[in-house]
Amino acid sequence: MIVGKAFVGKQIVTVSQQENSDYSIIFVFASNDSGSYYLLNKKTLVAELILKKYESHKNFQFAKSELLSIKVEDDQIIEGILTRPIKHSNKTLLVVPHGGPIGIRDLDNLNRDAQYYTSRGYSVLRVNFRGSFGFGKLFKQSGAMLNCISFK
């Protein structure tokens, strides 16, 4: 399969490559796909399946997440990851904070907890609040500074 057409809407990470080689191993995944490893011919851009990360997942349909940009009170933008149920909804939103508050981050990949809850009709919102890793030094430090501010 040709890479550009085969993996639309998925994330691709190179996990192994050698200098002067026409091949590399890539890992392809999404919020509704636990991922697979492929041998990529870099000249032809053709990828051949090597291994599915979890073969047992082939019988399940997982919900796709969507990334949200959420403006908070001081006009700061924070990232949210919303996963909605595929079939039935019980019209309940669970906000699931990650650990931390400093240096942790939720990613837009297959999240087993979110998939469990959505399979039972819940929508799940995971938020990368101030202090989360991967949004720059100031954003990370703002999580620590927020803990020092007293609110009236």
BAVOSE-642889 format. One record per residue: x, y, z of N, C-alpha, C in turn; residue number from 1. Coordinates in pm, whole numbers, padded with zeros to 5 digits, always signed. Example, Ala and Ser with C-alpha at 12.3 -4.5 7.8 and 13.67 -1.06 7.14 Angstrom:
// residues 2
<r n_px="+01319" n_py="-00569" n_pz="+00780" ca_px="+01230" ca_py="-00450" ca_pz="+00780" c_px="+01320" c_py="-00330" c_pz="+00780" n="1"/>
<r n_px="+01285" n_py="-00225" n_pz="+00708" ca_px="+01367" ca_py="-00106" ca_pz="+00714" c_px="+01290" c_py="+00003" c_pz="+00787" n="2"/>
END
This chain:
// residues 152
<r n_px="+00083" n_py="-00118" n_pz="+00000" ca_px="+00000" ca_py="+00000" ca_pz="+00000" c_px="+00088" c_py="+00125" c_pz="+00000" n="1"/>
<r n_px="+00043" n_py="+00227" n_pz="-00069" ca_px="+00119" ca_py="+00351" ca_pz="-00077" c_px="+00087" c_py="+00436" c_pz="+00046" n="2"/>
<r n_px="+00189" n_py="+00485" n_pz="+00112" ca_px="+00178" ca_py="+00550" ca_pz="+00242" c_px="+00077" c_py="+00664" c_pz="+00246" n="3"/>
<r n_px="+00089" n_py="+00761" n_pz="+00157" ca_px="+00003" ca_py="+00878" ca_pz="+00162" c_px="-00145" c_py="+00847" c_pz="+00153" n="4"/>
<r n_px="-00183" n_py="+00748" n_pz="+00075" ca_px="-00324" ca_py="+00713" ca_pz="+00057" c_px="-00374" c_py="+00617" c_pz="+00164" n="5"/>
<r n_px="-00287" n_py="+00535" n_pz="+00217" ca_px="-00329" ca_py="+00429" ca_pz="+00308" c_px="-00349" c_py="+00476" c_pz="+00451" n="6"/>
<r n_px="-00281" n_py="+00581" n_pz="+00492" ca_px="-00281" ca_py="+00618" ca_pz="+00633" c_px="-00341" c_py="+00757" c_pz="+00659" n="7"/>
<r n_px="-00440" n_py="+00794" n_pz="+00584" ca_px="-00506" ca_py="+00924" ca_pz="+00602" c_px="-00570" c_py="+00928" c_pz="+00741" n="8"/>
<r n_px="-00545" n_py="+01036" n_pz="+00814" ca_px="-00602" ca_py="+01053" ca_pz="+00947" c_px="-00530" c_py="+00976" c_pz="+01057" n="9"/>
<r n_px="-00416" n_py="+00918" n_pz="+01024" ca_px="-00340" ca_py="+00842" ca_pz="+01123" c_px="-00206" c_py="+00910" c_pz="+01146" n="10"/>
<r n_px="-00146" n_py="+00878" n_pz="+01259" ca_px="-00014" ca_py="+00931" ca_pz="+01291" c_px="+00091" c_py="+00826" c_pz="+01251" n="11"/>
<r n_px="+00203" n_py="+00874" n_pz="+01200" ca_px="+00310" ca_py="+00785" ca_pz="+01154" c_px="+00439" c_py="+00824" c_pz="+01225" n="12"/>
<r n_px="+00502" n_py="+00724" n_pz="+01287" ca_px="+00627" ca_py="+00747" ca_pz="+01359" c_px="+00731" c_py="+00648" c_pz="+01305" n="13"/>
<r n_px="+00849" n_py="+00699" n_pz="+01271" ca_px="+00959" ca_py="+00611" ca_pz="+01231" c_px="+01021" c_py="+00553" c_pz="+01358" n="14"/>
<r n_px="+01025" n_py="+00420" n_pz="+01366" ca_px="+01080" ca_py="+00356" ca_pz="+01486" c_px="+01218" c_py="+00296" c_pz="+01461" n="15"/>
<r n_px="+01255" n_py="+00274" n_pz="+01335" ca_px="+01387" ca_py="+00219" ca_pz="+01307" c_px="+01426" c_py="+00250" c_pz="+01163" n="16"/>
<r n_px="+01550" n_py="+00293" n_pz="+01146" ca_px="+01604" ca_py="+00311" ca_pz="+01012" c_px="+01755" c_py="+00307" c_pz="+01019" n="17"/>
<r n_px="+01815" n_py="+00263" n_pz="+00911" ca_px="+01960" ca_py="+00256" ca_pz="+00903" c_px="+02009" c_py="+00352" c_pz="+00797" n="18"/>
<r n_px="+02129" n_py="+00404" n_pz="+00820" ca_px="+02191" ca_py="+00489" ca_pz="+00719" c_px="+02208" c_py="+00411" c_pz="+00590" n="19"/>
<r n_px="+02193" n_py="+00479" n_pz="+00479" ca_px="+02213" ca_py="+00420" ca_pz="+00346" c_px="+02121" c_py="+00303" c_pz="+00318" n="20"/>
<r n_px="+02006" n_py="+00298" n_pz="+00382" ca_px="+01909" ca_py="+00191" ca_pz="+00356" c_px="+01786" c_py="+00251" c_pz="+00291" n="21"/>
<r n_px="+01724" n_py="+00176" n_pz="+00202" ca_px="+01601" ca_py="+00220" ca_pz="+00137" c_px="+01478" c_py="+00187" c_pz="+00221" n="22"/>
<r n_px="+01499" n_py="+00126" n_pz="+00337" ca_px="+01386" ca_py="+00079" ca_pz="+00418" c_px="+01391" c_py="+00137" c_pz="+00559" n="23"/>
<r n_px="+01273" n_py="+00152" n_pz="+00615" ca_px="+01261" ca_py="+00188" ca_pz="+00756" c_px="+01137" c_py="+00118" c_pz="+00811" n="24"/>
<r n_px="+01130" n_py="+00109" n_pz="+00941" ca_px="+01013" ca_py="+00053" ca_pz="+01006" c_px="+00934" c_py="+00169" c_pz="+01065" n="25"/>
<r n_px="+00805" n_py="+00174" n_pz="+01033" ca_px="+00719" ca_py="+00280" ca_pz="+01082" c_px="+00608" c_py="+00219" c_pz="+01168" n="26"/>
<r n_px="+00559" n_py="+00299" n_pz="+01261" ca_px="+00446" ca_py="+00261" ca_pz="+01345" c_px="+00333" c_py="+00357" c_pz="+01311" n="27"/>
<r n_px="+00216" n_py="+00303" n_pz="+01277" ca_px="+00101" ca_py="+00382" ca_pz="+01234" c_px="-00012" c_py="+00359" c_pz="+01334" n="28"/>
<r n_px="-00071" n_py="+00469" n_pz="+01385" ca_px="-00175" ca_py="+00457" ca_pz="+01487" c_px="-00269" c_py="+00576" c_pz="+01482" n="29"/>
<r n_px="-00378" n_py="+00565" n_pz="+01555" ca_px="-00475" ca_py="+00674" ca_pz="+01566" c_px="-00550" c_py="+00657" c_pz="+01698" n="30"/>
<r n_px="-00638" n_py="+00750" n_pz="+01728" ca_px="-00714" ca_py="+00742" ca_pz="+01852" c_px="-00809" c_py="+00624" c_pz="+01853" n="31"/>
<r n_px="-00841" n_py="+00571" n_pz="+01737" ca_px="-00930" ca_py="+00455" ca_pz="+01728" c_px="-00859" c_py="+00332" c_pz="+01671" n="32"/>
<r n_px="-00726" n_py="+00333" n_pz="+01673" ca_px="-00646" ca_py="+00223" ca_pz="+01619" c_px="-00521" c_py="+00207" c_pz="+01705" n="33"/>
<r n_px="-00505" n_py="+00090" n_pz="+01766" ca_px="-00391" ca_py="+00067" ca_pz="+01856" c_px="-00258" c_py="+00062" c_pz="+01782" n="34"/>
<r n_px="-00260" n_py="+00048" n_pz="+01652" ca_px="-00139" ca_py="+00061" ca_pz="+01574" c_px="-00085" c_py="-00066" c_pz="+01514" n="35"/>
<r n_px="-00005" n_py="-00045" n_pz="+01410" ca_px="+00060" ca_py="-00154" ca_pz="+01338" c_px="+00198" c_py="-00109" c_pz="+01294" n="36"/>
<r n_px="+00288" n_py="-00207" n_pz="+01280" ca_px="+00423" ca_py="-00183" ca_pz="+01232" c_px="+00430" c_py="-00220" c_pz="+01083" n="37"/>
<r n_px="+00498" n_py="-00136" n_pz="+01006" ca_px="+00512" ca_py="-00158" ca_pz="+00863" c_px="+00658" c_py="-00144" c_pz="+00821" n="38"/>
<r n_px="+00696" n_py="-00219" n_pz="+00718" ca_px="+00825" ca_py="-00201" ca_pz="+00652" c_px="+00800" c_py="-00106" c_pz="+00537" n="39"/>
<r n_px="+00864" n_py="+00010" n_pz="+00543" ca_px="+00843" ca_py="+00114" ca_pz="+00442" c_px="+00961" c_py="+00119" c_pz="+00347" n="40"/>
<r n_px="+00932" n_py="+00106" n_pz="+00218" ca_px="+01032" ca_py="+00128" ca_pz="+00114" c_px="+01032" c_py="+00278" c_pz="+00087" n="41"/>
<r n_px="+01139" n_py="+00346" n_pz="+00125" ca_px="+01144" ca_py="+00492" ca_pz="+00116" c_px="+01151" c_py="+00541" c_pz="-00028" n="42"/>
<r n_px="+01195" n_py="+00458" n_pz="-00120" ca_px="+01201" ca_py="+00499" ca_pz="-00261" c_px="+01063" c_py="+00493" c_pz="-00326" n="43"/>
<r n_px="+00991" n_py="+00386" n_pz="-00302" ca_px="+00860" ca_py="+00368" ca_pz="-00367" c_px="+00744" c_py="+00415" c_pz="-00280" n="44"/>
<r n_px="+00770" n_py="+00442" n_pz="-00151" ca_px="+00669" ca_py="+00480" ca_pz="-00053" c_px="+00560" c_py="+00373" c_pz="-00038" n="45"/>
<r n_px="+00601" n_py="+00249" n_pz="-00055" ca_px="+00510" ca_py="+00136" ca_pz="-00035" c_px="+00541" c_py="+00075" c_pz="+00101" n="46"/>
<r n_px="+00434" n_py="+00052" n_pz="+00179" ca_px="+00448" ca_py="-00004" ca_pz="+00314" c_px="+00387" c_py="-00143" c_pz="+00318" n="47"/>
<r n_px="+00459" n_py="-00235" n_pz="+00381" ca_px="+00413" ca_py="-00373" ca_pz="+00395" c_px="+00393" c_py="-00402" c_pz="+00543" n="48"/>
<r n_px="+00274" n_py="-00453" n_pz="+00577" ca_px="+00242" ca_py="-00482" ca_pz="+00716" c_px="+00337" c_py="-00587" c_pz="+00772" n="49"/>
<r n_px="+00394" n_py="-00556" n_pz="+00889" ca_px="+00479" ca_py="-00652" ca_pz="+00960" c_px="+00400" c_py="-00716" c_pz="+01073" n="50"/>
<r n_px="+00336" n_py="-00630" n_pz="+01156" ca_px="+00272" ca_py="-00681" ca_pz="+01277" c_px="+00171" c_py="-00580" c_pz="+01330" n="51"/>
<r n_px="+00053" n_py="-00627" n_pz="+01370" ca_px="-00042" ca_py="-00543" ca_pz="+01441" c_px="-00001" c_py="-00543" c_pz="+01588" n="52"/>
<r n_px="-00007" n_py="-00428" n_pz="+01653" ca_px="+00035" ca_py="-00420" ca_pz="+01793" c_px="-00048" c_py="-00511" c_pz="+01882" n="53"/>
<r n_px="-00180" n_py="-00507" n_pz="+01862" ca_px="-00269" ca_py="-00595" ca_pz="+01938" c_px="-00361" c_py="-00666" c_pz="+01838" n="54"/>
<r n_px="-00325" n_py="-00785" n_pz="+01802" ca_px="-00405" ca_py="-00864" ca_pz="+01707" c_px="-00548" c_py="-00881" c_pz="+01758" n="55"/>
<r n_px="-00565" n_py="-00890" n_pz="+01889" ca_px="-00698" ca_py="-00911" ca_pz="+01947" c_px="-00791" c_py="-00792" c_pz="+01925" n="56"/>
<r n_px="-00738" n_py="-00676" n_pz="+01890" ca_px="-00822" ca_py="-00558" ca_pz="+01867" c_px="-00895" c_py="-00560" c_pz="+01734" n="57"/>
<r n_px="-00860" n_py="-00654" n_pz="+01646" ca_px="-00920" ca_py="-00654" ca_pz="+01512" c_px="-01071" c_py="-00674" c_pz="+01515" n="58"/>
<r n_px="-01124" n_py="-00731" n_pz="+01622" ca_px="-01267" ca_py="-00758" ca_pz="+01632" c_px="-01345" c_py="-00645" c_pz="+01698" n="59"/>
<r n_px="-01280" n_py="-00536" n_pz="+01733" ca_px="-01345" ca_py="-00426" ca_pz="+01804" c_px="-01349" c_py="-00301" c_pz="+01717" n="60"/>
<r n_px="-01454" n_py="-00223" n_pz="+01737" ca_px="-01463" ca_py="-00091" ca_pz="+01673" c_px="-01443" c_py="+00012" c_pz="+01782" n="61"/>
<r n_px="-01339" n_py="+00092" n_pz="+01769" ca_px="-01308" ca_py="+00194" ca_pz="+01869" c_px="-01355" c_py="+00331" c_pz="+01823" n="62"/>
<r n_px="-01391" n_py="+00416" n_pz="+01919" ca_px="-01437" ca_py="+00551" ca_pz="+01890" c_px="-01319" c_py="+00641" c_pz="+01857" n="63"/>
<r n_px="-01336" n_py="+00727" n_pz="+01758" ca_px="-01232" ca_py="+00823" ca_pz="+01720" c_px="-01244" c_py="+00946" c_pz="+01808" n="64"/>
<r n_px="-01131" n_py="+00998" n_pz="+01853" ca_px="-01127" ca_py="+01119" ca_pz="+01935" c_px="-01114" c_py="+01242" c_pz="+01846" n="65"/>
<r n_px="-01153" n_py="+01354" n_pz="+01899" ca_px="-01132" ca_py="+01481" ca_pz="+01827" c_px="-01057" c_py="+01576" c_pz="+01920" n="66"/>
<r n_px="-00964" n_py="+01651" n_pz="+01861" ca_px="-00887" ca_py="+01749" ca_pz="+01938" c_px="-00965" c_py="+01880" c_pz="+01944" n="67"/>
<r n_px="-00969" n_py="+01937" n_pz="+02062" ca_px="-01038" ca_py="+02064" ca_pz="+02084" c_px="-00938" c_py="+02169" c_pz="+02132" n="68"/>
<r n_px="-00959" n_py="+02292" n_pz="+02091" ca_px="-00886" ca_py="+02405" ca_pz="+02146" c_px="-00984" c_py="+02481" c_pz="+02234" n="69"/>
<r n_px="-00953" n_py="+02488" n_pz="+02363" ca_px="-01045" ca_py="+02546" ca_pz="+02460" c_px="-00986" c_py="+02674" c_pz="+02515" n="70"/>
<r n_px="-01058" n_py="+02785" n_pz="+02498" ca_px="-01012" ca_py="+02914" ca_pz="+02552" c_px="-01061" c_py="+02925" c_pz="+02695" n="71"/>
<r n_px="-00967" n_py="+02949" n_pz="+02787" ca_px="-01001" ca_py="+02961" ca_pz="+02929" c_px="-01000" c_py="+03108" c_pz="+02970" n="72"/>
<r n_px="-01026" n_py="+03134" n_pz="+03098" ca_px="-01056" ca_py="+03269" ca_pz="+03146" c_px="-00951" c_py="+03375" c_pz="+03114" n="73"/>
<r n_px="-00825" n_py="+03344" n_pz="+03107" ca_px="-00724" ca_py="+03447" ca_pz="+03078" c_px="-00681" c_py="+03443" c_pz="+02931" n="74"/>
<r n_px="-00769" n_py="+03397" n_pz="+02845" ca_px="-00747" ca_py="+03385" ca_pz="+02700" c_px="-00638" c_py="+03285" c_pz="+02663" n="75"/>
<r n_px="-00596" n_py="+03204" n_pz="+02758" ca_px="-00501" ca_py="+03095" ca_pz="+02730" c_px="-00578" c_py="+02985" c_pz="+02657" n="76"/>
<r n_px="-00514" n_py="+02922" n_pz="+02560" ca_px="-00574" ca_py="+02810" ca_pz="+02488" c_px="-00517" c_py="+02681" c_pz="+02545" n="77"/>
<r n_px="-00604" n_py="+02590" n_pz="+02584" ca_px="-00561" ca_py="+02459" ca_pz="+02630" c_px="-00622" c_py="+02353" c_pz="+02538" n="78"/>
<r n_px="-00558" n_py="+02238" n_pz="+02533" ca_px="-00602" ca_py="+02130" ca_pz="+02445" c_px="-00692" c_py="+02032" c_pz="+02520" n="79"/>
<r n_px="-00798" n_py="+01992" n_pz="+02453" ca_px="-00885" ca_py="+01889" ca_pz="+02506" c_px="-00897" c_py="+01777" c_pz="+02403" n="80"/>
<r n_px="-00919" n_py="+01656" n_pz="+02451" ca_px="-00937" ca_py="+01541" ca_pz="+02363" c_px="-01073" c_py="+01481" c_pz="+02398" n="81"/>
<r n_px="-01167" n_py="+01490" n_pz="+02304" ca_px="-01304" ca_py="+01445" ca_pz="+02328" c_px="-01327" c_py="+01315" c_pz="+02252" n="82"/>
<r n_px="-01376" n_py="+01214" n_pz="+02324" ca_px="-01412" ca_py="+01086" ca_pz="+02263" c_px="-01559" c_py="+01062" c_pz="+02292" n="83"/>
<r n_px="-01637" n_py="+01043" n_pz="+02185" ca_px="-01781" ca_py="+01022" ca_pz="+02198" c_px="-01816" c_py="+00877" c_pz="+02165" n="84"/>
<r n_px="-01924" n_py="+00828" n_pz="+02224" ca_px="-01963" ca_py="+00690" ca_pz="+02194" c_px="-02004" c_py="+00674" c_pz="+02047" n="85"/>
<r n_px="-01981" n_py="+00556" n_pz="+01994" ca_px="-02014" ca_py="+00528" ca_pz="+01854" c_px="-02163" c_py="+00501" c_pz="+01838" n="86"/>
<r n_px="-02218" n_py="+00420" n_pz="+01924" ca_px="-02357" ca_py="+00374" ca_pz="+01905" c_px="-02456" c_py="+00449" c_pz="+01991" n="87"/>
<r n_px="-02461" n_py="+00420" n_pz="+02116" ca_px="-02562" ca_py="+00480" ca_pz="+02204" c_px="-02494" c_py="+00576" c_pz="+02302" n="88"/>
<r n_px="-02564" n_py="+00684" n_pz="+02331" ca_px="-02511" ca_py="+00780" ca_pz="+02428" c_px="-02606" c_py="+00788" c_pz="+02546" n="89"/>
<r n_px="-02550" n_py="+00790" n_pz="+02666" ca_px="-02633" ca_py="+00810" ca_pz="+02785" c_px="-02636" c_py="+00958" c_pz="+02823" n="90"/>
<r n_px="-02584" n_py="+01042" n_pz="+02733" ca_px="-02586" ca_py="+01189" ca_pz="+02748" c_px="-02513" c_py="+01235" c_pz="+02874" n="91"/>
<r n_px="-02403" n_py="+01164" n_pz="+02907" ca_px="-02322" ca_py="+01200" ca_pz="+03023" c_px="-02178" c_py="+01222" c_pz="+02977" n="92"/>
<r n_px="-02120" n_py="+01334" n_pz="+03021" ca_px="-01981" ca_py="+01365" ca_pz="+02990" c_px="-01896" c_py="+01341" c_pz="+03113" n="93"/>
<r n_px="-01792" n_py="+01260" n_pz="+03098" ca_px="-01694" ca_py="+01239" ca_pz="+03204" c_px="-01571" c_py="+01322" c_pz="+03173" n="94"/>
<r n_px="-01529" n_py="+01406" n_pz="+03264" ca_px="-01405" ca_py="+01481" ca_pz="+03250" c_px="-01300" c_py="+01404" c_pz="+03328" n="95"/>
<r n_px="-01200" n_py="+01354" n_pz="+03258" ca_px="-01101" ca_py="+01266" ca_pz="+03318" c_px="-00965" c_py="+01338" c_pz="+03320" n="96"/>
<r n_px="-00927" n_py="+01396" n_pz="+03434" ca_px="-00798" ca_py="+01465" ca_pz="+03441" c_px="-00683" c_py="+01365" c_pz="+03452" n="97"/>
<r n_px="-00573" n_py="+01397" n_pz="+03388" ca_px="-00455" ca_py="+01312" ca_pz="+03401" c_px="-00381" c_py="+01348" c_pz="+03529" n="98"/>
<r n_px="-00284" n_py="+01267" n_pz="+03564" ca_px="-00204" ca_py="+01294" ca_pz="+03684" c_px="-00120" c_py="+01418" c_pz="+03665" n="99"/>
<r n_px="-00044" n_py="+01451" n_pz="+03764" ca_px="+00041" ca_py="+01569" ca_pz="+03754" c_px="+00028" c_py="+01654" c_pz="+03878" n="100"/>
<r n_px="+00015" n_py="+01783" n_pz="+03868" ca_px="-00024" ca_py="+01857" ca_pz="+03750" c_px="+00090" c_py="+01894" c_pz="+03656" n="101"/>
<r n_px="+00214" n_py="+01877" n_pz="+03697" ca_px="+00326" ca_py="+01925" ca_pz="+03614" c_px="+00391" c_py="+01807" c_pz="+03541" n="102"/>
<r n_px="+00411" n_py="+01824" n_pz="+03408" ca_px="+00493" ca_py="+01730" ca_pz="+03333" c_px="+00422" c_py="+01608" c_pz="+03277" n="103"/>
<r n_px="+00292" n_py="+01597" n_pz="+03289" ca_px="+00216" ca_py="+01486" ca_pz="+03234" c_px="+00133" c_py="+01538" c_pz="+03117" n="104"/>
<r n_px="+00095" n_py="+01451" n_pz="+03024" ca_px="+00015" ca_py="+01494" ca_pz="+02909" c_px="-00067" c_py="+01378" c_pz="+02856" n="105"/>
<r n_px="-00190" n_py="+01407" n_pz="+02816" ca_px="-00270" ca_py="+01311" ca_pz="+02742" c_px="-00241" c_py="+01329" c_pz="+02594" n="106"/>
<r n_px="-00239" n_py="+01219" n_pz="+02522" ca_px="-00211" ca_py="+01221" ca_pz="+02379" c_px="-00332" c_py="+01174" c_pz="+02300" n="107"/>
<r n_px="-00336" n_py="+01208" n_pz="+02174" ca_px="-00445" ca_py="+01166" ca_pz="+02086" c_px="-00412" c_py="+01030" c_pz="+02026" n="108"/>
<r n_px="-00402" n_py="+00930" n_pz="+02114" ca_px="-00382" ca_py="+00794" ca_pz="+02067" c_px="-00489" c_py="+00707" c_pz="+02133" n="109"/>
<r n_px="-00487" n_py="+00578" n_pz="+02107" ca_px="-00588" ca_py="+00490" ca_pz="+02165" c_px="-00574" c_py="+00491" c_pz="+02317" n="110"/>
<r n_px="-00677" n_py="+00536" n_pz="+02384" ca_px="-00679" ca_py="+00541" ca_pz="+02530" c_px="-00780" c_py="+00438" c_pz="+02578" n="111"/>
<r n_px="-00730" n_py="+00335" n_pz="+02646" ca_px="-00817" ca_py="+00224" ca_pz="+02687" c_px="-00929" c_py="+00269" c_pz="+02782" n="112"/>
<r n_px="-00898" n_py="+00360" n_pz="+02874" ca_px="-01002" ca_py="+00407" ca_pz="+02966" c_px="-01113" c_py="+00479" c_pz="+02890" n="113"/>
<r n_px="-01075" n_py="+00569" n_pz="+02800" ca_px="-01175" ca_py="+00643" ca_pz="+02722" c_px="-01258" c_py="+00546" c_pz="+02638" n="114"/>
<r n_px="-01194" n_py="+00447" n_pz="+02578" ca_px="-01268" ca_py="+00350" ca_pz="+02496" c_px="-01364" c_py="+00268" c_pz="+02581" n="115"/>
<r n_px="-01323" n_py="+00233" n_pz="+02701" ca_px="-01410" ca_py="+00158" ca_pz="+02792" c_px="-01537" c_py="+00239" c_pz="+02822" n="116"/>
<r n_px="-01518" n_py="+00364" n_pz="+02861" ca_px="-01634" ca_py="+00447" ca_pz="+02897" c_px="-01724" c_py="+00475" c_pz="+02776" n="117"/>
<r n_px="-01664" n_py="+00502" n_pz="+02659" ca_px="-01748" ca_py="+00529" ca_pz="+02542" c_px="-01824" c_py="+00405" c_pz="+02499" n="118"/>
<r n_px="-01768" n_py="+00287" n_pz="+02522" ca_px="-01841" ca_py="+00164" ca_pz="+02488" c_px="-01963" c_py="+00145" c_pz="+02577" n="119"/>
<r n_px="-01970" n_py="+00219" n_pz="+02686" ca_px="-02084" ca_py="+00214" ca_pz="+02778" c_px="-02171" c_py="+00339" c_pz="+02768" n="120"/>
<r n_px="-02150" n_py="+00418" n_pz="+02663" ca_px="-02237" ca_py="+00531" ca_pz="+02635" c_px="-02192" c_py="+00666" c_pz="+02686" n="121"/>
<r n_px="-02079" n_py="+00674" n_pz="+02755" ca_px="-02029" ca_py="+00801" ca_pz="+02808" c_px="-01944" c_py="+00872" c_pz="+02703" n="122"/>
<r n_px="-01950" n_py="+01004" n_pz="+02703" ca_px="-01851" ca_py="+01084" ca_pz="+02631" c_px="-01739" c_py="+01114" c_pz="+02730" n="123"/>
<r n_px="-01616" n_py="+01121" n_pz="+02680" ca_px="-01500" ca_py="+01139" ca_pz="+02768" c_px="-01420" c_py="+01260" c_pz="+02719" n="124"/>
<r n_px="-01392" n_py="+01352" n_pz="+02811" ca_px="-01309" ca_py="+01468" ca_pz="+02782" c_px="-01184" c_py="+01460" c_pz="+02867" n="125"/>
<r n_px="-01069" n_py="+01457" n_pz="+02799" ca_px="-00939" ca_py="+01461" ca_pz="+02867" c_px="-00876" c_py="+01596" c_pz="+02833" n="126"/>
<r n_px="-00830" n_py="+01668" n_pz="+02934" ca_px="-00781" ca_py="+01804" ca_pz="+02914" c_px="-00634" c_py="+01814" c_pz="+02951" n="127"/>
<r n_px="-00556" n_py="+01875" n_pz="+02865" ca_px="-00415" ca_py="+01905" ca_pz="+02896" c_px="-00410" c_py="+02045" c_pz="+02955" n="128"/>
<r n_px="-00435" n_py="+02051" n_pz="+03085" ca_px="-00441" ca_py="+02177" ca_pz="+03157" c_px="-00301" c_py="+02236" c_pz="+03175" n="129"/>
<r n_px="-00296" n_py="+02358" n_pz="+03227" ca_px="-00168" ca_py="+02424" ca_pz="+03250" c_px="-00075" c_py="+02333" c_pz="+03330" n="130"/>
<r n_px="+00049" n_py="+02328" n_pz="+03288" ca_px="+00147" ca_py="+02241" ca_pz="+03353" c_px="+00173" c_py="+02115" c_pz="+03273" n="131"/>
<r n_px="+00085" n_py="+02087" n_pz="+03176" ca_px="+00103" ca_py="+01967" ca_pz="+03094" c_px="+00228" c_py="+01979" c_pz="+03008" n="132"/>
<r n_px="+00292" n_py="+01869" n_pz="+02985" ca_px="+00416" ca_py="+01861" ca_pz="+02906" c_px="+00386" c_py="+01876" c_pz="+02757" n="133"/>
<r n_px="+00478" n_py="+01935" n_pz="+02684" ca_px="+00470" ca_py="+01937" ca_pz="+02539" c_px="+00411" c_py="+02061" c_pz="+02476" n="134"/>
<r n_px="+00382" n_py="+02164" n_pz="+02556" ca_px="+00324" ca_py="+02287" ca_pz="+02504" c_px="+00414" c_py="+02408" c_pz="+02527" n="135"/>
<r n_px="+00538" n_py="+02382" n_pz="+02562" ca_px="+00633" ca_py="+02489" ca_pz="+02585" c_px="+00659" c_py="+02512" c_pz="+02733" n="136"/>
<r n_px="+00772" n_py="+02577" n_pz="+02757" ca_px="+00819" ca_py="+02599" ca_pz="+02894" c_px="+00723" c_py="+02688" c_pz="+02974" n="137"/>
<r n_px="+00674" n_py="+02796" n_pz="+02912" ca_px="+00584" ca_py="+02888" ca_pz="+02984" c_px="+00454" c_py="+02820" c_pz="+03023" n="138"/>
<r n_px="+00401" n_py="+02738" n_pz="+02933" ca_px="+00276" ca_py="+02666" ca_pz="+02962" c_px="+00297" c_py="+02568" c_pz="+03077" n="139"/>
<r n_px="+00411" n_py="+02500" n_pz="+03074" ca_px="+00442" ca_py="+02404" ca_pz="+03181" c_px="+00458" c_py="+02478" c_pz="+03315" n="140"/>
<r n_px="+00532" n_py="+02590" n_pz="+03313" ca_px="+00554" ca_py="+02666" ca_pz="+03436" c_px="+00425" c_py="+02731" c_pz="+03486" n="141"/>
<r n_px="+00332" n_py="+02762" n_pz="+03396" ca_px="+00208" ca_py="+02828" ca_pz="+03438" c_px="+00125" c_py="+02737" c_pz="+03527" n="142"/>
<r n_px="+00142" n_py="+02606" n_pz="+03517" ca_px="+00074" ca_py="+02513" ca_pz="+03607" c_px="+00123" c_py="+02527" c_pz="+03749" n="143"/>
<r n_px="+00253" n_py="+02549" n_pz="+03765" ca_px="+00310" ca_py="+02567" ca_pz="+03898" c_px="+00271" c_py="+02705" c_pz="+03953" n="144"/>
<r n_px="+00272" n_py="+02806" n_pz="+03867" ca_px="+00237" ca_py="+02941" ca_pz="+03912" c_px="+00091" c_py="+02949" c_pz="+03952" n="145"/>
<r n_px="+00005" n_py="+02876" n_pz="+03883" ca_px="-00137" ca_py="+02878" ca_pz="+03915" c_px="-00163" c_py="+02824" c_pz="+04055" n="146"/>
<r n_px="-00082" n_py="+02729" n_pz="+04096" ca_px="-00097" ca_py="+02673" ca_pz="+04231" c_px="-00059" c_py="+02774" c_pz="+04341" n="147"/>
<r n_px="+00016" n_py="+02878" n_pz="+04305" ca_px="+00061" ca_py="+02977" ca_pz="+04403" c_px="-00035" c_py="+03095" c_pz="+04413" n="148"/>
<r n_px="-00128" n_py="+03106" n_pz="+04322" ca_px="-00220" ca_py="+03220" ca_pz="+04319" c_px="-00336" c_py="+03192" c_pz="+04413" n="149"/>
<r n_px="-00372" n_py="+03293" n_pz="+04490" ca_px="-00491" ca_py="+03276" ca_pz="+04575" c_px="-00611" c_py="+03336" c_pz="+04502" n="150"/>
<r n_px="-00722" n_py="+03266" n_pz="+04503" ca_px="-00842" ca_py="+03312" ca_pz="+04438" c_px="-00937" c_py="+03372" c_pz="+04540" n="151"/>
<r n_px="-01006" n_py="+03478" n_pz="+04499" ca_px="-01101" ca_py="+03543" ca_pz="+04589" c_px="-01241" c_py="+03492" c_pz="+04564" n="152"/>
END
